[in-house]
Amino acid sequence: MPGIRRTRAVLTAAVLAAVLSAATGCAGQQRQAPAEQDAAAAPAPTGEHRVRLVSHCGIDVISFDGRNWRATAPAPDPGGRADKSTGVTTYDGHTSGTIRYLDADRIQFTSADPALTIEFRPTDRPVQPCD
């Protein structure tokens, strides 16, 4: 019996540690801001970089390559897109595409579906979550 109690105690402690680790790990993270998701990675300033922008509140200010960028012409929420083979419309609040540098202070986001091209310039404006 002592071996079973000890095994239960060890398992209980391990489960408690995992729960506390997950809870405190999430508490220190900031909420994902619009148009920021995978675009925040630090790529080289050449070539095209695949990104998924949070777009359900529109596309205005994003974080990319360690800087905040503001769209020269913000785009509204592109909404859902129908699958060409099934006709089913789905939308997860993100728009996939690529970002490339036009020069040191201009980047361009391009998406094929929906067809979007948005130019961005550096900004001091913070990236804000949806209101």
SEKOLDO-209756 format. One record per residue (C-alpha): residue number from 1; residue in one letter; x, y negated, z. Coordinates in Angstrom, 1 decimal. Layout:
<rs>
R/NUM/A/X/Y/Z $
...
</rs>
This chain:
<rs>
R/1/M/0.0/0.0/0.0 $
R/2/P/2.8/-2.5/0.7 $
R/3/G/4.0/-2.1/-2.8 $
R/4/I/0.6/-2.9/-4.3 $
R/5/R/0.2/-6.0/-2.1 $
R/6/R/3.6/-7.2/-3.1 $
R/7/T/2.8/-6.6/-6.9 $
R/8/R/-0.5/-8.5/-6.5 $
R/9/A/1.3/-11.3/-4.7 $
R/10/V/4.0/-11.6/-7.4 $
R/11/L/1.3/-11.5/-10.2 $
R/12/T/-0.8/-14.1/-8.4 $
R/13/A/2.3/-16.3/-8.0 $
R/14/A/3.2/-15.9/-11.7 $
R/15/V/-0.3/-16.8/-12.9 $
R/16/L/-0.4/-19.8/-10.5 $
R/17/A/3.0/-21.0/-11.8 $
R/18/A/1.8/-20.7/-15.4 $
R/19/V/-1.4/-22.6/-14.8 $
R/20/L/0.4/-25.4/-12.9 $
R/21/S/3.1/-25.6/-15.6 $
R/22/A/0.4/-25.9/-18.4 $
R/23/A/-1.6/-28.5/-16.4 $
R/24/T/1.4/-30.7/-15.5 $
R/25/G/2.9/-30.4/-19.0 $
R/26/C/-0.2/-31.8/-20.6 $
R/27/A/-0.6/-34.5/-18.0 $
R/28/G/2.6/-36.2/-19.1 $
R/29/Q/1.8/-36.3/-22.8 $
R/30/Q/0.2/-39.3/-24.4 $
R/31/R/-3.0/-39.0/-26.4 $
R/32/Q/-2.5/-38.5/-30.1 $
R/33/A/-3.0/-41.8/-31.9 $
R/34/P/-4.8/-42.2/-35.3 $
R/35/A/-2.7/-41.5/-38.4 $
R/36/E/0.3/-40.3/-36.4 $
R/37/Q/0.4/-36.5/-36.1 $
R/38/D/3.2/-34.9/-38.0 $
R/39/A/4.4/-38.2/-39.5 $
R/40/A/6.4/-39.1/-36.4 $
R/41/A/9.2/-36.7/-37.2 $
R/42/A/12.5/-38.4/-38.1 $
R/43/P/13.1/-37.5/-41.8 $
R/44/A/15.9/-38.9/-44.0 $
R/45/P/14.9/-42.1/-45.8 $
R/46/T/15.0/-40.3/-49.2 $
R/47/G/12.7/-37.8/-50.8 $
R/48/E/9.1/-36.9/-50.0 $
R/49/H/8.0/-35.8/-46.5 $
R/50/R/4.8/-33.7/-46.1 $
R/51/V/2.5/-35.1/-43.4 $
R/52/R/-1.0/-34.7/-42.0 $
R/53/L/-2.4/-38.1/-40.9 $
R/54/V/-5.1/-38.4/-38.4 $
R/55/S/-7.6/-40.2/-40.5 $
R/56/H/-11.1/-39.9/-38.9 $
R/57/C/-11.0/-43.5/-37.8 $
R/58/G/-9.4/-44.7/-41.1 $
R/59/I/-5.8/-45.2/-42.0 $
R/60/D/-4.2/-48.4/-40.7 $
R/61/V/-1.2/-48.1/-38.3 $
R/62/I/0.9/-44.9/-38.3 $
R/63/S/4.2/-43.8/-36.6 $
R/64/F/6.8/-42.4/-39.0 $
R/65/D/10.6/-42.0/-38.7 $
R/66/G/10.7/-43.6/-35.3 $
R/67/R/8.9/-46.8/-36.4 $
R/68/N/5.3/-48.1/-36.5 $
R/69/W/4.0/-49.0/-39.9 $
R/70/R/0.9/-50.9/-41.0 $
R/71/A/-1.0/-50.3/-44.2 $
R/72/T/-1.0/-53.3/-46.6 $
R/73/A/-4.6/-52.4/-47.4 $
R/74/P/-6.1/-50.1/-44.6 $
R/75/A/-8.2/-47.3/-45.9 $
R/76/P/-11.5/-46.2/-44.5 $
R/77/D/-12.1/-42.6/-43.2 $
R/78/P/-11.9/-40.5/-46.3 $
R/79/G/-14.3/-37.9/-44.9 $
R/80/G/-14.9/-34.4/-45.9 $
R/81/R/-14.0/-32.8/-49.2 $
R/82/A/-15.8/-30.0/-51.0 $
R/83/D/-13.9/-26.9/-51.7 $
R/84/K/-13.8/-26.6/-55.5 $
R/85/S/-14.4/-22.9/-55.5 $
R/86/T/-17.1/-22.6/-52.9 $
R/87/G/-18.6/-26.1/-52.8 $
R/88/V/-18.4/-26.0/-49.0 $
R/89/T/-17.5/-29.4/-47.4 $
R/90/T/-15.0/-29.3/-44.5 $
R/91/Y/-13.2/-32.0/-42.6 $
R/92/D/-11.0/-31.8/-39.6 $
R/93/G/-10.2/-35.5/-39.2 $
R/94/H/-6.8/-35.3/-41.0 $
R/95/T/-5.6/-36.1/-44.5 $
R/96/S/-2.6/-34.2/-45.9 $
R/97/G/-0.1/-35.8/-48.3 $
R/98/T/3.4/-37.0/-48.6 $
R/99/I/5.3/-40.1/-47.4 $
R/100/R/8.3/-41.5/-49.3 $
R/101/Y/10.4/-44.6/-48.8 $
R/102/L/10.0/-47.3/-51.5 $
R/103/D/12.8/-49.3/-49.8 $
R/104/A/14.1/-49.8/-46.3 $
R/105/D/10.9/-51.6/-45.2 $
R/106/R/8.2/-50.0/-47.3 $
R/107/I/6.8/-46.5/-47.3 $
R/108/Q/4.1/-45.0/-49.4 $
R/109/F/1.6/-42.3/-48.4 $
R/110/T/0.1/-40.3/-51.3 $
R/111/S/-2.7/-37.7/-51.1 $
R/112/A/-4.1/-35.7/-53.9 $
R/113/D/-7.4/-34.7/-52.3 $
R/114/P/-8.8/-37.2/-51.8 $
R/115/A/-6.8/-39.3/-54.2 $
R/116/L/-5.2/-42.0/-52.0 $
R/117/T/-2.1/-44.1/-52.3 $
R/118/I/-1.4/-46.4/-49.4 $
R/119/E/1.7/-48.6/-48.9 $
R/120/F/2.9/-49.4/-45.4 $
R/121/R/5.3/-52.0/-43.9 $
R/122/P/6.9/-52.1/-40.5 $
R/123/T/4.9/-53.6/-37.6 $
R/124/D/5.2/-54.3/-33.9 $
R/125/R/1.5/-53.4/-33.6 $
R/126/P/1.1/-50.3/-31.4 $
R/127/V/-0.6/-47.2/-32.8 $
R/128/Q/-4.0/-47.0/-31.0 $
R/129/P/-6.3/-44.0/-30.5 $
R/130/C/-9.8/-44.4/-32.0 $
R/131/D/-12.2/-46.6/-30.0 $
</rs>
